[in-house]
Amino acid sequence: MLAPRRFTADEVLRMVEVGVLHEDEPVELIDGQLLVRAPCCPRRRALTVKIRQCLERALGDGVHAQARSPVAAGPYSMPEPDVAVVRGSPDGFMDRHPGADDLIVVVEISVTTVATDTLKAGVYAAAGIPTYWQVDVPAGRVRVHTEPVEGEYRSVRVGAAGDVLELEGARVAVAELLG
């Protein structure tokens, strides 16, 4: 039986450089495989903007939030979370993608992608990304993953519409994340 060939993040970046893949191609590298991203429905697009703005406002100076942009998650993964809050200025990332030490939180907005976004928790934990929020729109809740250890998050809590989440001293209402 033939085994699939796993790609590295460096190889995928090189494919973009030489034009094999277009920089806006709707794919992300997950565990060595190039997976096609789900098209962005209007609700997910609107929530991406709202959540990015909410987190920048809550966390204040010294951070920026990027939307649907790659994060470095090890040699075989380069996911593109819907929102990622990054320490520092965008100027500090002209030559590299942010990694675990740069990231405060990554957020996936699950409107039609609940199963895929649930699997990404393992990718983010393996990379050591400190906090992963999965905004489960159909269920009306946010799964808060923290304490990454050996490819898993030790703590997974669920926040509902009336709850408030804390993130580096900032408070964010779950209702605001759900739209």
TORKOL-4160 file (C-alpha; in steps of 0.2 Angstrom, whole numbers, padded with zeros to 4 digits, m for minus):
179
<pt num="1" X="0000" Y="0000" Z="0000"/>
<pt num="2" X="0006" Y="0017" Z="m0004"/>
<pt num="3" X="0008" Y="0030" Z="0010"/>
<pt num="4" X="0004" Y="0048" Z="0007"/>
<pt num="5" X="0019" Y="0060" Z="0007"/>
<pt num="6" X="0019" Y="0072" Z="0021"/>
<pt num="7" X="0024" Y="0090" Z="0017"/>
<pt num="8" X="0034" Y="0101" Z="0029"/>
<pt num="9" X="0030" Y="0119" Z="0032"/>
<pt num="10" X="0046" Y="0125" Z="0024"/>
<pt num="11" X="0041" Y="0115" Z="0008"/>
<pt num="12" X="0024" Y="0123" Z="0007"/>
<pt num="13" X="0032" Y="0140" Z="0009"/>
<pt num="14" X="0044" Y="0136" Z="m0005"/>
<pt num="15" X="0029" Y="0130" Z="m0016"/>
<pt num="16" X="0021" Y="0148" Z="m0013"/>
<pt num="17" X="0038" Y="0156" Z="m0017"/>
<pt num="18" X="0040" Y="0147" Z="m0034"/>
<pt num="19" X="0021" Y="0148" Z="m0038"/>
<pt num="20" X="0016" Y="0130" Z="m0037"/>
<pt num="21" X="0003" Y="0136" Z="m0024"/>
<pt num="22" X="m0004" Y="0154" Z="m0024"/>
<pt num="23" X="m0003" Y="0163" Z="m0008"/>
<pt num="24" X="m0022" Y="0165" Z="m0007"/>
<pt num="25" X="m0025" Y="0146" Z="m0011"/>
<pt num="26" X="m0038" Y="0140" Z="0001"/>
<pt num="27" X="m0027" Y="0127" Z="0009"/>
<pt num="28" X="m0019" Y="0124" Z="0026"/>
<pt num="29" X="m0005" Y="0112" Z="0031"/>
<pt num="30" X="m0011" Y="0101" Z="0045"/>
<pt num="31" X="0000" Y="0086" Z="0050"/>
<pt num="32" X="0009" Y="0086" Z="0034"/>
<pt num="33" X="m0006" Y="0086" Z="0023"/>
<pt num="34" X="m0013" Y="0101" Z="0013"/>
<pt num="35" X="m0031" Y="0102" Z="0017"/>
<pt num="36" X="m0044" Y="0113" Z="0008"/>
<pt num="37" X="m0052" Y="0126" Z="0020"/>
<pt num="38" X="m0070" Y="0127" Z="0020"/>
<pt num="39" X="m0077" Y="0142" Z="0011"/>
<pt num="40" X="m0080" Y="0157" Z="0022"/>
<pt num="41" X="m0099" Y="0159" Z="0024"/>
<pt num="42" X="m0106" Y="0177" Z="0028"/>
<pt num="43" X="m0109" Y="0173" Z="0047"/>
<pt num="44" X="m0091" Y="0166" Z="0049"/>
<pt num="45" X="m0083" Y="0181" Z="0040"/>
<pt num="46" X="m0093" Y="0194" Z="0050"/>
<pt num="47" X="m0089" Y="0185" Z="0067"/>
<pt num="48" X="m0071" Y="0184" Z="0062"/>
<pt num="49" X="m0070" Y="0203" Z="0060"/>
<pt num="50" X="m0080" Y="0206" Z="0076"/>
<pt num="51" X="m0070" Y="0194" Z="0087"/>
<pt num="52" X="m0053" Y="0201" Z="0080"/>
<pt num="53" X="m0059" Y="0219" Z="0085"/>
<pt num="54" X="m0066" Y="0213" Z="0102"/>
<pt num="55" X="m0049" Y="0204" Z="0107"/>
<pt num="56" X="m0039" Y="0219" Z="0101"/>
<pt num="57" X="m0050" Y="0231" Z="0111"/>
<pt num="58" X="m0049" Y="0219" Z="0127"/>
<pt num="59" X="m0031" Y="0216" Z="0126"/>
<pt num="60" X="m0025" Y="0234" Z="0122"/>
<pt num="61" X="m0008" Y="0240" Z="0116"/>
<pt num="62" X="0006" Y="0228" Z="0113"/>
<pt num="63" X="m0004" Y="0215" Z="0103"/>
<pt num="64" X="m0012" Y="0213" Z="0086"/>
<pt num="65" X="m0025" Y="0201" Z="0079"/>
<pt num="66" X="m0023" Y="0193" Z="0063"/>
<pt num="67" X="m0037" Y="0185" Z="0053"/>
<pt num="68" X="m0036" Y="0169" Z="0043"/>
<pt num="69" X="m0017" Y="0170" Z="0042"/>
<pt num="70" X="m0004" Y="0156" Z="0045"/>
<pt num="71" X="0004" Y="0152" Z="0062"/>
<pt num="72" X="0019" Y="0141" Z="0064"/>
<pt num="73" X="0014" Y="0125" Z="0073"/>
<pt num="74" X="0029" Y="0114" Z="0070"/>
<pt num="75" X="0038" Y="0106" Z="0055"/>
<pt num="76" X="0022" Y="0098" Z="0048"/>
<pt num="77" X="0008" Y="0110" Z="0052"/>
<pt num="78" X="0004" Y="0128" Z="0047"/>
<pt num="79" X="m0014" Y="0131" Z="0051"/>
<pt num="80" X="m0024" Y="0147" Z="0048"/>
<pt num="81" X="m0035" Y="0150" Z="0062"/>
<pt num="82" X="m0049" Y="0162" Z="0060"/>
<pt num="83" X="m0042" Y="0174" Z="0072"/>
<pt num="84" X="m0025" Y="0174" Z="0081"/>
<pt num="85" X="m0019" Y="0187" Z="0094"/>
<pt num="86" X="m0001" Y="0190" Z="0093"/>
<pt num="87" X="0011" Y="0199" Z="0105"/>
<pt num="88" X="0020" Y="0214" Z="0097"/>
<pt num="89" X="0018" Y="0224" Z="0081"/>
<pt num="90" X="0015" Y="0216" Z="0064"/>
<pt num="91" X="0032" Y="0224" Z="0059"/>
<pt num="92" X="0040" Y="0210" Z="0069"/>
<pt num="93" X="0033" Y="0197" Z="0058"/>
<pt num="94" X="0039" Y="0202" Z="0041"/>
<pt num="95" X="0050" Y="0187" Z="0039"/>
<pt num="96" X="0041" Y="0173" Z="0049"/>
<pt num="97" X="0024" Y="0168" Z="0055"/>
<pt num="98" X="0020" Y="0169" Z="0073"/>
<pt num="99" X="0023" Y="0154" Z="0084"/>
<pt num="100" X="0018" Y="0148" Z="0101"/>
<pt num="101" X="0029" Y="0160" Z="0110"/>
<pt num="102" X="0021" Y="0175" Z="0101"/>
<pt num="103" X="0003" Y="0169" Z="0102"/>
<pt num="104" X="m0009" Y="0173" Z="0116"/>
<pt num="105" X="m0024" Y="0164" Z="0109"/>
<pt num="106" X="m0030" Y="0156" Z="0092"/>
<pt num="107" X="m0048" Y="0156" Z="0088"/>
<pt num="108" X="m0058" Y="0145" Z="0076"/>
<pt num="109" X="m0076" Y="0149" Z="0072"/>
<pt num="110" X="m0086" Y="0134" Z="0069"/>
<pt num="111" X="m0101" Y="0137" Z="0059"/>
<pt num="112" X="m0100" Y="0122" Z="0048"/>
<pt num="113" X="m0083" Y="0115" Z="0053"/>
<pt num="114" X="m0086" Y="0109" Z="0071"/>
<pt num="115" X="m0077" Y="0092" Z="0068"/>
<pt num="116" X="m0062" Y="0099" Z="0059"/>
<pt num="117" X="m0060" Y="0113" Z="0071"/>
<pt num="118" X="m0061" Y="0101" Z="0086"/>
<pt num="119" X="m0047" Y="0090" Z="0078"/>
<pt num="120" X="m0036" Y="0106" Z="0077"/>
<pt num="121" X="m0035" Y="0107" Z="0096"/>
<pt num="122" X="m0022" Y="0093" Z="0095"/>
<pt num="123" X="m0012" Y="0103" Z="0082"/>
<pt num="124" X="m0012" Y="0118" Z="0092"/>
<pt num="125" X="m0008" Y="0109" Z="0108"/>
<pt num="126" X="0007" Y="0100" Z="0100"/>
<pt num="127" X="0014" Y="0117" Z="0095"/>
<pt num="128" X="0012" Y="0123" Z="0113"/>
<pt num="129" X="0000" Y="0137" Z="0109"/>
<pt num="130" X="m0006" Y="0142" Z="0126"/>
<pt num="131" X="m0024" Y="0145" Z="0123"/>
<pt num="132" X="m0036" Y="0139" Z="0109"/>
<pt num="133" X="m0055" Y="0145" Z="0108"/>
<pt num="134" X="m0067" Y="0135" Z="0098"/>
<pt num="135" X="m0082" Y="0146" Z="0095"/>
<pt num="136" X="m0096" Y="0133" Z="0092"/>
<pt num="137" X="m0109" Y="0144" Z="0084"/>
<pt num="138" X="m0123" Y="0130" Z="0082"/>
<pt num="139" X="m0121" Y="0125" Z="0100"/>
<pt num="140" X="m0120" Y="0143" Z="0106"/>
<pt num="141" X="m0104" Y="0140" Z="0117"/>
<pt num="142" X="m0085" Y="0142" Z="0117"/>
<pt num="143" X="m0073" Y="0128" Z="0121"/>
<pt num="144" X="m0058" Y="0135" Z="0130"/>
<pt num="145" X="m0043" Y="0124" Z="0129"/>
<pt num="146" X="m0028" Y="0129" Z="0140"/>
<pt num="147" X="m0012" Y="0120" Z="0147"/>
<pt num="148" X="m0005" Y="0111" Z="0132"/>
<pt num="149" X="0005" Y="0096" Z="0137"/>
<pt num="150" X="0011" Y="0083" Z="0125"/>
<pt num="151" X="m0001" Y="0086" Z="0111"/>
<pt num="152" X="m0016" Y="0088" Z="0122"/>
<pt num="153" X="m0024" Y="0102" Z="0132"/>
<pt num="154" X="m0025" Y="0098" Z="0150"/>
<pt num="155" X="m0040" Y="0109" Z="0153"/>
<pt num="156" X="m0055" Y="0111" Z="0142"/>
<pt num="157" X="m0069" Y="0122" Z="0149"/>
<pt num="158" X="m0085" Y="0127" Z="0140"/>
<pt num="159" X="m0092" Y="0144" Z="0141"/>
<pt num="160" X="m0110" Y="0148" Z="0137"/>
<pt num="161" X="m0118" Y="0165" Z="0132"/>
<pt num="162" X="m0120" Y="0172" Z="0149"/>
<pt num="163" X="m0102" Y="0168" Z="0154"/>
<pt num="164" X="m0086" Y="0179" Z="0154"/>
<pt num="165" X="m0069" Y="0172" Z="0149"/>
<pt num="166" X="m0053" Y="0179" Z="0155"/>
<pt num="167" X="m0037" Y="0181" Z="0145"/>
<pt num="168" X="m0021" Y="0188" Z="0151"/>
<pt num="169" X="m0031" Y="0199" Z="0163"/>
<pt num="170" X="m0044" Y="0205" Z="0150"/>
<pt num="171" X="m0062" Y="0200" Z="0151"/>
<pt num="172" X="m0072" Y="0194" Z="0136"/>
<pt num="173" X="m0091" Y="0190" Z="0136"/>
<pt num="174" X="m0095" Y="0174" Z="0127"/>
<pt num="175" X="m0110" Y="0182" Z="0120"/>
<pt num="176" X="m0099" Y="0194" Z="0111"/>
<pt num="177" X="m0090" Y="0180" Z="0103"/>
<pt num="178" X="m0105" Y="0171" Z="0097"/>
<pt num="179" X="m0112" Y="0187" Z="0088"/>
